[in-house]
Amino acid sequence: MPDIYLDNNATTKIDDKVLEAMLPYLQELYGNPASVQYRLGRIASEAVEQAREQVANSLQVSAKEIFFNTGATESINTVLRGTVETYSRKGKHIITAKTEHTAVLQTCEYLTKKGVEVTYLSVNKDGEIDLNELKDTIRQDTILVCLMAANNETGLIHPIEKIASICQEKDTLYFCDATQLIGKQDINLQDIPIDILTFSAHKLHGPKGIGALYIRRKRKPIQIPSLISGGSQEKGFRAGTLNTPNIVGCGKAIEIVRPQKQLRELRDNMEKRIIETVPQVIIHAQNGNRLYNTSYISFRHLKSAEIMTSLPHIALSSGSACSAGLLDPSHVLKAMGLSDEDSYASIRISLSKYNDKSQIDMATSQIIDAVTVLRNNSPIWQLFLDGLID
Ligand code: PLP
């Protein structure tokens, strides 16, 4: 049975055109882009600068504002740790949300131990933040607001234009983790006053381990120190020999990626079929503005691990994170008010341009069958049917 890959918020298949663009830089064009004294080095350097232009064009910014690194996790660490260091005179207060990616939450936890005060905004049952709460939470000593563009688990899209305007009004830096939005929706940074933004190429059919950090050039320059010291690559902002093939792949991926809005209909039809055939399902963030490719569903009274184990040919994701060998319920669903039980029952299905209707229909049938069989054999489901549990 061929595998059906429905875990595109985790990572995506590389586009053939991206791979094709990268291959020469893994083979014959292997020069170090810092070695511009000779031809091979200059060719690599030119390829890096072309990729920088491709990223800049996509975001409608200047290439001078783009820095390559290993992706969103590195950017998040660079920005959060860096702003705390440089803006200590203004204050030590950061605002984020309870539903941010673990890269943000873990870094904030580390910074809290170093004396930084972090406010975690709450969300409603659809995962939405309250903009008035954000406004009220920004203080004189707030150095950074860190709020993602779209949530990796639920697909919930934050109103980044409004968040950016509020931060601009309050003269506070806004850092946007746009890892899940870039490629799925056009972002024009001419129109949205986001100060700092990041993404990883592997979420948009590019290679893994590469991404970019956008830092707006302002009259009062944003100061973020380098996280990694060493050579003077990326104007001294990010040391280490540039990964030319990956950078070329990142540029190509963002240049050719197009929103795949047809996926919305496929996703909605899948959800409709599931709701109509399977009792006791919860579609998360269903009433919110969601990414068209993402569906996050709890099949109550089951464990996502059981469902996934019975469907080894379908790549799905559960919201649970494994820590110390134990499964933790999704912090995102917890913040949205879900019980641990219902959170453990959640499966994320995330689509890409490489999924067609027949694949999704087949996967939907198999998920429905698996849930039905598991429930039929489950004493807990029997208790529910007998009205002994909710
Ligand atoms: N932020 C979001 C919203 C993500 O979805 C991810 C990846 O899952 C990351 C950050 C981290 O990206 P990477 O693992 O490429 O550094």
Residues whose N, C-alpha, C, O or C-beta is under 5 A from the ligand:
A	BS01	PLP	N9 A10 T70 G71 A72 T73 E74 H101 A150 N152 D177 T179 Q180 S200
